[in-house]
Structures are given as C-alpha cells and as structure tokens.
Amino acid sequence: MNSDIQGALHGIRVIDLTRILAGPFCTMNLGDMGAGIIKIEQPGRGDDTRSWGPPFAGGEAAYFLGINRNKRSVTLNLKDERGREILRKLLAGADVLIENFKPGQMDGWGFTRAWMEENAPQAVHCSITGYGDKGPKGGMPGYDFLLQAESGLMSITGEKDGGPTKLGVAIVDVCTGQYAAMTILAALQARHRTGKGQRIDLSLFNTSLSMLINVASNHLIGGGRPGRFGNGHPNVVPYADYPCAEGEIALAVGNDLQFGKFAGLVGHPEWAADDRFKTNAGRVTNRDKLDPLIIDALTARSAEDWMALFEAGGIPCSKVNAVDESLASAQAIANDMVVEMDHPTAGPIRALGIPYGFSDTPAGVQSPPPVLGADTDDVLAELAELSAGEIAALREDGVV
C-alpha cells in the first residue's frame, strides 16, 4: 500500500451512499484511481456485505473486503434530520454523489434535483436503481440473479439440453458498477465545459439488456429465439472447450486462416477444403458435424500437449482453470493481479489487484477496506466542521 499515490482522480471527492456490489465496486475503482471516497454507512450495522460470509477475516466478510478498499467509512443515520444536515454539508464540497436507494428516497429526504442544483451544482449525482422510475416495474428493487433471469442472460447460458444457468458471479451488478464509473468520469469531463454537474440514471434492468450485445443483435436483425450453446459461441466455430486424452482445452479459432492452421495441426488438413467447414458461416451451420470430429481428434493427446502445439502454431487456446489455479498462475503474478494489504483487524489479507495501468498517474491501493465508522470523527471535523463535543453528542443519540 502507498498512501502517497496521486492517481488520475486525485482531488475528486465522492460521497458514496451505496451498499452491496454495483455501487461499492464503482467507488472502489474510482478510489483505485485516486479519488477520495467517503463511504456513508448505517450506524451499528454498515454495508450489508460486512456480514455476508463465511469466510471472514478479523470480523469482516471476504465479500466486503473485496470491494471496499481505498475508502473512508463514516456512520450516519439519514433517517434523522441531523444526519441529513451533515450530509448537506458534505455534499456542498463534493464532486460526486452516488447512491442506490429506491427511486424517490433521496427526494423524500429533501435531496431533490432542484436542491442539488442550488446547493451542490458542481456535484455529479449518479443514481443506481433496479428498473428506473418508469414502466410497469418502475420503482421496484432489482437483484442480480433475477435480472440475469429476466433479461434472457440465463436463457443463453448453460448446456444446450440443460436448463438456464446464471453466471458464477453477480455479473449484472459488476457491469452496472463499471457503467457507473464510466458515466461518472464522462460527467466530470463534461463539467469542464458546462461548469456544473448533472444527474446520471442507471438501472440493473437496462444494464442486463445491454449485456446481450451480439445475441440481441442476432435476434433483432435475424429474428428467431437465441438458444444455449454450452461453452460454444453463437457466431464462431470452433470456439468452445473440448476434452482431450487428459484434461480439457478451450479453443477460440476466430477466422478461416486460423482454422486452416488448426486443421493441419490436428492432422486433418482436409477440413479446411471441406465445403461444410472452410468458412466460418459453414462451420456455424454445421457445428454438430464438426464438433464430434474435433473431439475425436483431440482425444489423441493430452491438453498439455495440444496447448504447446497450438501456442507454437498461433492458435488461441487456454487450459480450463479453477479459480485457485488462475489466481496462482505465473501470468496473474506477473501482472500484479493479487495484492496484499494490512487490515487493522484482519491483519495481512490478499485481494485482487488493479486490472489497468496509467503511465503517469498510477492507480494503487492506498488503504485497506475500512472498519465500520473508523473515519467518522475525522471526516465530520474536517468537512462538516463539527467539534469533538458535537460529534460525541450525535453519537450518543445514534445519529453517527
């Protein structure tokens, strides 16, 4: 950890009213890039994910520890008017407000768009909801698993003859967090031109539909109902995992030239001249004929042997790893994708590294995930200009 890092967002102050995954993942990324993140949490309880375990380390759930570094934690009861008054003071000097309350909650507390424009015109307000505030589900809460089902993502995931399957991580939440970070940065850039912040509205529902990408385009242009292809690709063949004599290998043969090389390497150069297989369109149409031939050919050697041969021949391929294998791989180590932090209660912990790099304003881990309310006194004294006595009285009343 390096507390002296001045990243690309150094000097940007973010008031984070989010919890669970999408919002905290967004603000962790902003914090990795140097923004100052003030995480507002409910007194005595905090972010729900603090208790989402096991596993735990020093009383903190691994889930929480994985998405909340580079933040300061302030406990604040926003149901109390005194808590809302403190939030008003914090927003007066903030660059970003991000929250994931139900539509109308912030308005009900008095933080309307009109209030923001009058009292915090510089602030970018990012709101994350389940469905937005329009339509038959407007105002309803959203949950990643349900959105994977509702959007059709589950219907295209899983074995061809099996049932719909969700991804192993909460991918709709993750992508919504990435959209949030991207749009916040765009709004901050626009502020240089307009001189003021603006409101950003994101919903898990819209994110989940946007994630359909080429599958949605296939349907909207070609018609028909997209189905499941297991680990295969709807538009590219061969692009899947295949069993070998020992182990399993994933192949991504993306064009006809690569397929010709691949066919030669597996001992069947005639495939590249076969009218059924010589073009990608033909291979997609005839995948049920080609895949058994590939499986039969690959059972002649181990996955390790094929990997060496294919990599030397320029054929994109990979071993099918378990999570522990991928995180311990030489490539993960070389790319610093696992980092160590010293946590005040958990001690030394390991976490995922930062997946991007800046040449001049490096991203980095400046502080571990905070203990609940650890920074309340410092932040309220510094930014809300409250005395130690005032803070103590608020704490006694359950406001902080």
Sequence and secondary structure as in RCSB ss.txt:
>XXXX:A:sequence
MNSDIQGALHGIRVIDLTRILAGPFCTMNLGDMGAGIIKIEQPGRGDDTRSWGPPFAGGEAAYFLGINRNKRSVT
LNLKDERGREILRKLLAGADVLIENFKPGQMDGWGFTRAWMEENAPQAVHCSITGYGDKGPKGGMPGYDFLLQAE
SGLMSITGEKDGGPTKLGVAIVDVCTGQYAAMTILAALQARHRTGKGQRIDLSLFNTSLSMLINVASNHLIGGGR
PGRFGNGHPNVVPYADYPCAEGEIALAVGNDLQFGKFAGLVGHPEWAADDRFKTNAGRVTNRDKLDPLIIDALTA
RSAEDWMALFEAGGIPCSKVNAVDESLASAQAIANDMVVEMDHPTAGPIRALGIPYGFSDTPAGVQSPPPVLGAD
TDDVLAELAELSAGEIAALREDGVV
>XXXX:A:secstr
  TT   TTTT EEEEE  SSHHHHHHHHHHHTT EEEEEE TTT  GGGG  SSEETTEEHHHHTS  SEEEEE
  TTSHHHHHHHHHHHHT SEEEE   TTHHHHTT  HHHHHHH TT EEEEEESS SSSTTTT    HHHHHHH
TSTGGGSS TTS     SS HHHHHHHHHHHHHHHHHHHHHHHHSS  EEEEEHHHHHHHTTHHHHHHHHHH S 
    TTS SS SSEEEEE SSSEEEEE  SHHHHHHHHHHTT GGGGG TTTSSHHHHHHTHHHHHHHHHHHHTT
S HHHHHHHHHHTT  EEE   HHHHHTSHHHHHTT EEEEEETTTEEEEEE  S   SSS     S    TTTT
HHHHHHHHS   HHHHHHHHHTT  
